[in-house]
Amino acid sequence: MKRKYLPLAERTVYRALEDVVGCKWSAGVVMGLHEGARRPSALVRYVPGISKKILHERLRKLLAYGLIARTELPSRVRHVEYSLTPLGRELVRVIGWLRRLSRTYGLP
């Protein structure tokens, strides 16, 4: 039997997914971390066109969703590195699947 509406719990999940994957910058940041860019400056170079402000907004959002982890390195100057969590690595698989789907069917 078909449902007549989308339950609130599912809408919440879809909104969270759209907030992460629907953003034009998040996938690039996640893939940058997957490819080995750990520091914010390396991510700015990896993702063409992203500003430092937008990068930091995306990093905060990805942290909030548990997709990445933040590590402060001991030093006189503050050094921060980011890495993917297991959930973030699963998202890399999803992004790869979407990329293959796009190539197979010629989607934009």
Secondary structure as GFF3:
##gff-version 3
##sequence-region A 1 108
A	DSSP	alpha_helix	8	21	.	.	.	ID=ss1
A	DSSP	alpha_helix	26	34	.	.	.	ID=ss2
A	DSSP	alpha_helix	40	46	.	.	.	ID=ss3
A	DSSP	alpha_helix	52	64	.	.	.	ID=ss4
A	DSSP	beta_strand	68	73	.	.	.	ID=ss5
A	DSSP	beta_strand	79	84	.	.	.	ID=ss6
A	DSSP	alpha_helix	86	105	.	.	.	ID=ss7
###
